[in-house]
Structure formats: structure tokens, C-alpha cells
């Protein structure tokens, strides 16, 4: 890892949600204790872990990332703790594990919720006592490592189900930081989209950086982005590479939308048109599957508008009417704020 890394270079955003998270991250970085990062896929957990390391007092020492989901359970223990020669079939020579490599530095365990219980036990012992032994060895070694773990799973629920050790969760959760989903950061979408467009244009050697039409900017702000920043990046890069001029006017939010599918199933299409008379079947048959996301967005906006109107535009009462917390309602309101403000003049 480059020690000249700038921990702010790839962290882009101006929204209050983004700034609050960055402030909490900076505070946690200074305390030499484990941190648990929780967030949906594509929200930037690995980037946050990297920033935690380089903002900490261990920044000059190793930063070792491990994707626990990418390794078979049978090999994960050896990957983390190393093994002695002949410890198992294929172990031709001694190998250091990631804990050894991260000595004095930081070990990032991504997808910690997928670690098998027997390996969790060994991680717990290492975190508690700073000691471990390689696979196939009875000799204990000392190690000084700061653990940063990340997950998109509900670890407390996994503990109740007996799939994650409560003691390990207690040790890893000195601080728990929740990464805000992109749908709660709608004001950052323009900035991120412009950043990704600039990088893609430079990569392709385009003479100018294409810009998004106002209609597409509004479309991006209203879209829910289930894949978060990773999905936004892919969508923007796809749009840039397909654009010849200086203005991006088309945005493909669903690259798996098969244009030939309706023609391949004319009988099925006719059956859907004839049988969908009962409005209760609308969501099941009349709405095309490739319009699911747009339909959900319209439905959310409808209920927010209705809740506000029926409660004289009191957001707290509207939240109660919808069975949401005030913070949850505020997140949804921000997501559709521009549309709601247009309707209200």
C-alpha cells in the first residue's frame, strides 16, 4: 500500500449524512480500538477502512485487507493465521498468515459475518490476548494488530441464531459506524457522477468531459440506487463510453433489460393484457418487471405526498401515520424533496 496515500482523495460528498459519517470516522481513527463498519453493498466499506488506517497512528505500518467471502471456509484459517510445512495436504512450506503480516498495523476483515464459527473462536482469542498459533503448530506467537471489520449483515441477529459469536461481536464493536446508502445522499449524486464521468472520459482519451442533461440529473436523484456508489459508477461509465458528443442524454439503469423479450413471448404478453382487469393484480401482471424500480419510486412518492397532505404537512405526524421513525421519514423526504417542492409551488 502506498504510504503517500491521501485518505480524502476518493471520499466525495457534501451532504450532511456524508459529512457526519466522515467526522465519526475521523474520531474513531484516533482511538486504537476495533471498529465495525456496517453498510449495504457498494457503499464504500473498504474505502472507509483504508481511510481509518491512514488517519490512525498506525498509518506508517502495514494495512492488510482480507475479503472473507472470497475464501473457502477450509482455507480461511490458514489465510489468517498461516500454517507450518506439512500442516495439511498441499502445505509444502511454512507460510505467514495475514495477522503476522499486519503486525503493528491494521487488519481489515471484510464480510466478517461469513467467517465460520471455529475461525471466529480463533480470531476472538487473538483479539483478546494478542496471541495465536499457525495451523499445524503448538507454538504461540504474539501480534499487535488493530482490527477493522465490515459487514452488510445483521450481526446481532446472527448471534441470536447461533451463527456468530456474541463475545467476538462485543470485542469488534468498540465503535460501530454505519455507512449512509446513496439514496440518503441525493445531493451528492451530481458530484459523484461528475467525478466518475471525468475519470472515464480521461481513460478513453475523449477531448471533452460529457455532461448530463438536467432531466438525467433529476432521474439520478430520484432513483433508489440499490447497488449504491458502485452501481452509480458503472451506470455513469456506461453512459460516458456510449456518448459521442458533449451532452449525455440517455442513462441505462438496467443493462439486463432485454429488448427482444416481448417479441419472444407474444402469447404471454396478450394473456397479461387480457387477464389484468382486477386492480389488485396490477403489481403482479400489468407492471413490466423491468419497470419495478420506477414503480416503487412512484409508489413511495405517492404515500409520502398523501401522508403530508392528510397531516397538514407535519413531517412528524406524517412519519407516525406511515409507521416510520422521524429520521426514516426525513431520509425519504430528502430523496424526493425536489419533486415535492415543485408540486407545492
HUJO-V722681 format. One record per residue. RES is the residue in one small letter. SS is DSSP state (2 for helix, 1 for strand, 0 for the rest). PHI is phi in whole degrees, -180 to 180 (999 if undefined). BURIAL is 1 if it has 16 or more other ideal C-beta (glycine too) atoms within 10 Angstrom, else 0. Layout:
BEGIN
res=RES ss=SS phi=PHI burial=BURIAL
res=RES ss=SS phi=PHI burial=BURIAL
END
This chain:
BEGIN
res=x ss=0 phi=999 burial=0
res=x ss=0 phi=-69 burial=0
res=x ss=0 phi=-76 burial=0
res=x ss=0 phi=-89 burial=0
res=x ss=0 phi=-56 burial=0
res=x ss=0 phi=-97 burial=0
res=x ss=0 phi=-68 burial=1
res=x ss=0 phi=-104 burial=0
res=x ss=0 phi=-62 burial=0
res=x ss=0 phi=-107 burial=0
res=x ss=0 phi=-98 burial=1
res=x ss=0 phi=-117 burial=0
res=x ss=0 phi=164 burial=1
res=x ss=0 phi=-130 burial=0
res=x ss=0 phi=-69 burial=1
res=x ss=2 phi=-65 burial=0
res=x ss=2 phi=-64 burial=1
res=x ss=2 phi=-67 burial=1
res=x ss=2 phi=-66 burial=0
res=x ss=2 phi=-63 burial=0
res=x ss=2 phi=-63 burial=1
res=x ss=2 phi=-64 burial=1
res=x ss=2 phi=-66 burial=0
res=x ss=2 phi=-65 burial=0
res=x ss=2 phi=-64 burial=1
res=x ss=2 phi=-63 burial=0
res=x ss=2 phi=-66 burial=0
res=x ss=2 phi=-67 burial=1
res=x ss=2 phi=-61 burial=1
res=x ss=0 phi=-78 burial=0
res=x ss=0 phi=-100 burial=0
res=x ss=0 phi=-80 burial=0
res=x ss=0 phi=-138 burial=0
res=x ss=0 phi=-63 burial=1
res=x ss=1 phi=-130 burial=1
res=x ss=1 phi=-110 burial=1
res=x ss=1 phi=-99 burial=1
res=x ss=1 phi=-121 burial=1
res=x ss=0 phi=-172 burial=1
res=x ss=0 phi=-67 burial=1
res=x ss=0 phi=-62 burial=0
res=x ss=0 phi=82 burial=1
res=x ss=0 phi=-88 burial=1
res=x ss=0 phi=99 burial=1
res=x ss=2 phi=-66 burial=1
res=x ss=2 phi=-68 burial=0
res=x ss=2 phi=-62 burial=1
res=x ss=2 phi=-64 burial=1
res=x ss=2 phi=-64 burial=1
res=x ss=2 phi=-62 burial=1
res=x ss=2 phi=-65 burial=1
res=x ss=2 phi=-58 burial=1
res=x ss=2 phi=-65 burial=1
res=x ss=2 phi=-77 burial=1
res=x ss=0 phi=-95 burial=1
res=x ss=0 phi=-95 burial=1
res=x ss=0 phi=-71 burial=0
res=x ss=0 phi=-96 burial=1
res=x ss=0 phi=-61 burial=1
res=x ss=0 phi=-82 burial=0
res=x ss=0 phi=-103 burial=1
res=x ss=0 phi=-61 burial=1
res=x ss=1 phi=-118 burial=1
res=x ss=1 phi=-118 burial=1
res=x ss=1 phi=-92 burial=1
res=x ss=1 phi=-133 burial=1
res=x ss=1 phi=-90 burial=0
res=x ss=2 phi=-65 burial=1
res=x ss=2 phi=-75 burial=0
res=x ss=2 phi=-88 burial=0
res=x ss=0 phi=-115 burial=1
res=x ss=0 phi=-62 burial=0
res=x ss=2 phi=-52 burial=0
res=x ss=2 phi=-69 burial=0
res=x ss=2 phi=-105 burial=0
res=x ss=2 phi=-65 burial=1
res=x ss=2 phi=-61 burial=1
res=x ss=2 phi=-64 burial=1
res=x ss=2 phi=-63 burial=1
res=x ss=2 phi=-81 burial=1
res=x ss=2 phi=-112 burial=1
res=x ss=0 phi=78 burial=1
res=x ss=1 phi=-151 burial=1
res=x ss=0 phi=-89 burial=1
res=x ss=0 phi=-60 burial=0
res=x ss=0 phi=80 burial=0
res=x ss=0 phi=-65 burial=1
res=x ss=0 phi=-159 burial=0
res=x ss=0 phi=-59 burial=0
res=x ss=0 phi=98 burial=0
res=x ss=0 phi=-86 burial=1
res=x ss=0 phi=-74 burial=0
res=x ss=0 phi=-148 burial=0
res=x ss=0 phi=-64 burial=0
res=x ss=1 phi=-138 burial=1
res=x ss=0 phi=-72 burial=0
res=x ss=0 phi=-96 burial=1
res=x ss=2 phi=-68 burial=1
res=x ss=2 phi=-63 burial=1
res=x ss=2 phi=-64 burial=1
res=x ss=2 phi=-64 burial=0
res=x ss=0 phi=-91 burial=1
res=x ss=0 phi=-53 burial=1
res=x ss=0 phi=75 burial=0
res=x ss=0 phi=-117 burial=1
res=x ss=1 phi=-125 burial=1
res=x ss=1 phi=-113 burial=1
res=x ss=1 phi=-101 burial=1
res=x ss=1 phi=-106 burial=1
res=x ss=1 phi=-82 burial=1
res=x ss=0 phi=57 burial=1
res=x ss=2 phi=-62 burial=1
res=x ss=2 phi=-67 burial=1
res=x ss=2 phi=-97 burial=1
res=x ss=0 phi=-75 burial=1
res=x ss=0 phi=-61 burial=0
res=x ss=2 phi=-59 burial=0
res=x ss=2 phi=-66 burial=0
res=x ss=2 phi=-77 burial=1
res=x ss=2 phi=-58 burial=1
res=x ss=2 phi=-60 burial=0
res=x ss=2 phi=-71 burial=1
res=x ss=2 phi=-63 burial=1
res=x ss=2 phi=-58 burial=1
res=x ss=2 phi=-63 burial=1
res=x ss=2 phi=-67 burial=1
res=x ss=2 phi=-65 burial=1
res=x ss=2 phi=-73 burial=0
res=x ss=2 phi=-113 burial=0
res=x ss=0 phi=67 burial=0
res=x ss=1 phi=-134 burial=0
res=x ss=1 phi=-160 burial=1
res=x ss=0 phi=-129 burial=1
res=x ss=0 phi=-66 burial=1
res=x ss=1 phi=-61 burial=1
res=x ss=0 phi=89 burial=0
res=x ss=0 phi=-128 burial=1
res=x ss=0 phi=-104 burial=0
res=x ss=0 phi=-87 burial=0
res=x ss=0 phi=-87 burial=0
res=x ss=1 phi=-122 burial=1
res=x ss=1 phi=-95 burial=0
res=x ss=0 phi=-147 burial=1
res=x ss=0 phi=-118 burial=0
res=x ss=0 phi=-136 burial=1
res=x ss=1 phi=-95 burial=1
res=x ss=1 phi=-98 burial=1
res=x ss=1 phi=-119 burial=1
res=x ss=1 phi=-118 burial=1
res=x ss=1 phi=-140 burial=1
res=x ss=1 phi=-160 burial=1
res=x ss=0 phi=-113 burial=1
res=x ss=0 phi=-95 burial=0
res=x ss=0 phi=-90 burial=0
res=x ss=2 phi=-64 burial=1
res=x ss=2 phi=-57 burial=0
res=x ss=2 phi=-67 burial=0
res=x ss=2 phi=-62 burial=1
res=x ss=2 phi=-64 burial=1
res=x ss=2 phi=-63 burial=0
res=x ss=0 phi=-85 burial=0
res=x ss=0 phi=77 burial=0
res=x ss=0 phi=-104 burial=0
res=x ss=0 phi=-146 burial=1
res=x ss=0 phi=-76 burial=1
res=x ss=2 phi=-63 burial=0
res=x ss=2 phi=-62 burial=0
res=x ss=2 phi=-68 burial=1
res=x ss=2 phi=-61 burial=1
res=x ss=2 phi=-60 burial=0
res=x ss=2 phi=-72 burial=1
res=x ss=2 phi=-82 burial=1
res=x ss=0 phi=-103 burial=1
res=x ss=0 phi=-55 burial=0
res=x ss=1 phi=-136 burial=1
res=x ss=1 phi=-117 burial=1
res=x ss=1 phi=-113 burial=1
res=x ss=1 phi=-100 burial=0
res=x ss=0 phi=-80 burial=1
res=x ss=0 phi=-71 burial=1
res=x ss=0 phi=-63 burial=1
res=x ss=2 phi=-63 burial=1
res=x ss=2 phi=-67 burial=1
res=x ss=2 phi=-93 burial=1
res=x ss=0 phi=-125 burial=1
res=x ss=2 phi=-59 burial=1
res=x ss=2 phi=-73 burial=1
res=x ss=2 phi=-91 burial=1
res=x ss=2 phi=-63 burial=1
res=x ss=2 phi=-59 burial=0
res=x ss=2 phi=-64 burial=0
res=x ss=2 phi=-66 burial=1
res=x ss=2 phi=-62 burial=1
res=x ss=2 phi=-64 burial=1
res=x ss=2 phi=-64 burial=0
res=x ss=2 phi=-68 burial=1
res=x ss=2 phi=-65 burial=1
res=x ss=2 phi=-63 burial=0
res=x ss=2 phi=-65 burial=0
res=x ss=2 phi=-69 burial=1
res=x ss=2 phi=-63 burial=1
res=x ss=2 phi=-67 burial=0
res=x ss=2 phi=-61 burial=0
res=x ss=0 phi=-88 burial=0
res=x ss=0 phi=71 burial=0
res=x ss=0 phi=-70 burial=1
res=x ss=0 phi=-70 burial=0
res=x ss=0 phi=-142 burial=0
res=x ss=0 phi=-91 burial=0
res=x ss=0 phi=-64 burial=1
res=x ss=1 phi=-110 burial=1
res=x ss=1 phi=-91 burial=1
res=x ss=0 phi=-68 burial=0
res=x ss=2 phi=-56 burial=0
res=x ss=2 phi=-65 burial=0
res=x ss=2 phi=-71 burial=1
res=x ss=2 phi=-61 burial=1
res=x ss=2 phi=-64 burial=0
res=x ss=2 phi=-63 burial=0
res=x ss=2 phi=-67 burial=1
res=x ss=2 phi=-68 burial=1
res=x ss=2 phi=-89 burial=1
res=x ss=0 phi=-75 burial=1
res=x ss=0 phi=-82 burial=1
res=x ss=0 phi=48 burial=1
res=x ss=0 phi=-62 burial=0
res=x ss=0 phi=-92 burial=1
res=x ss=2 phi=58 burial=1
res=x ss=2 phi=-64 burial=1
res=x ss=2 phi=-62 burial=0
res=x ss=2 phi=-68 burial=1
res=x ss=2 phi=-60 burial=1
res=x ss=2 phi=-60 burial=1
res=x ss=2 phi=-63 burial=0
res=x ss=2 phi=-65 burial=1
res=x ss=2 phi=-66 burial=1
res=x ss=2 phi=-62 burial=1
res=x ss=2 phi=-64 burial=1
res=x ss=2 phi=-68 burial=1
res=x ss=2 phi=-66 burial=1
res=x ss=2 phi=-70 burial=0
res=x ss=2 phi=-92 burial=0
res=x ss=0 phi=-94 burial=1
res=x ss=0 phi=-91 burial=0
res=x ss=0 phi=-94 burial=0
res=x ss=0 phi=-101 burial=0
res=x ss=1 phi=-126 burial=0
res=x ss=1 phi=-87 burial=1
res=x ss=0 phi=-118 burial=0
res=x ss=0 phi=-129 burial=0
res=x ss=0 phi=-136 burial=1
res=x ss=0 phi=-94 burial=0
res=x ss=0 phi=-81 burial=1
res=x ss=0 phi=-134 burial=0
res=x ss=0 phi=-68 burial=0
res=x ss=0 phi=-97 burial=0
res=x ss=0 phi=-77 burial=0
res=x ss=0 phi=-80 burial=0
res=x ss=0 phi=-70 burial=0
res=x ss=0 phi=-98 burial=0
res=x ss=2 phi=-61 burial=0
res=x ss=2 phi=-60 burial=0
res=x ss=2 phi=-70 burial=0
res=x ss=2 phi=-78 burial=0
res=x ss=0 phi=-130 burial=0
res=x ss=2 phi=-63 burial=0
res=x ss=2 phi=-67 burial=0
res=x ss=2 phi=-64 burial=0
res=x ss=2 phi=-63 burial=0
res=x ss=2 phi=-65 burial=0
res=x ss=2 phi=-61 burial=0
res=x ss=2 phi=-65 burial=0
res=x ss=2 phi=-67 burial=0
res=x ss=2 phi=-80 burial=0
res=x ss=2 phi=-93 burial=0
res=x ss=0 phi=-91 burial=0
res=x ss=0 phi=-91 burial=0
res=x ss=0 phi=-76 burial=0
res=x ss=2 phi=-60 burial=0
res=x ss=2 phi=-68 burial=0
res=x ss=2 phi=-94 burial=0
res=x ss=2 phi=-55 burial=0
res=x ss=2 phi=-65 burial=0
res=x ss=2 phi=-80 burial=0
res=x ss=2 phi=-124 burial=0
res=x ss=2 phi=-83 burial=0
res=x ss=0 phi=-81 burial=0
res=x ss=0 phi=-59 burial=0
res=x ss=2 phi=-60 burial=0
res=x ss=2 phi=-77 burial=0
res=x ss=2 phi=-109 burial=0
res=x ss=2 phi=-55 burial=0
res=x ss=2 phi=-64 burial=0
res=x ss=2 phi=-63 burial=1
res=x ss=2 phi=-64 burial=0
res=x ss=2 phi=-63 burial=0
res=x ss=2 phi=-60 burial=1
res=x ss=2 phi=-64 burial=0
res=x ss=2 phi=-66 burial=0
res=x ss=2 phi=-60 burial=0
res=x ss=2 phi=-62 burial=1
res=x ss=2 phi=-60 burial=0
res=x ss=2 phi=-71 burial=0
res=x ss=2 phi=-64 burial=1
res=x ss=2 phi=-60 burial=1
res=x ss=2 phi=-64 burial=0
res=x ss=2 phi=-63 burial=1
res=x ss=2 phi=-66 burial=1
res=x ss=2 phi=-63 burial=0
res=x ss=2 phi=-75 burial=0
res=x ss=0 phi=-119 burial=1
res=x ss=0 phi=52 burial=0
res=x ss=0 phi=63 burial=0
res=x ss=0 phi=-83 burial=0
res=x ss=2 phi=-67 burial=0
res=x ss=2 phi=-66 burial=0
res=x ss=2 phi=-70 burial=0
res=x ss=2 phi=-63 burial=1
res=x ss=2 phi=-62 burial=1
res=x ss=2 phi=-62 burial=0
res=x ss=2 phi=-63 burial=1
res=x ss=2 phi=-89 burial=1
res=x ss=0 phi=74 burial=0
res=x ss=0 phi=-112 burial=1
res=x ss=0 phi=-73 burial=0
res=x ss=2 phi=-63 burial=0
res=x ss=2 phi=-64 burial=0
res=x ss=2 phi=-63 burial=0
res=x ss=2 phi=-64 burial=1
res=x ss=2 phi=-61 burial=1
res=x ss=2 phi=-62 burial=1
res=x ss=2 phi=-67 burial=1
res=x ss=2 phi=-62 burial=0
res=x ss=2 phi=-62 burial=1
res=x ss=2 phi=-62 burial=1
res=x ss=0 phi=-113 burial=1
res=x ss=2 phi=-57 burial=0
res=x ss=2 phi=-63 burial=0
res=x ss=2 phi=-67 burial=1
res=x ss=2 phi=-67 burial=1
res=x ss=2 phi=-68 burial=0
res=x ss=2 phi=-63 burial=0
res=x ss=2 phi=-68 burial=0
res=x ss=0 phi=-93 burial=0
res=x ss=0 phi=91 burial=0
END
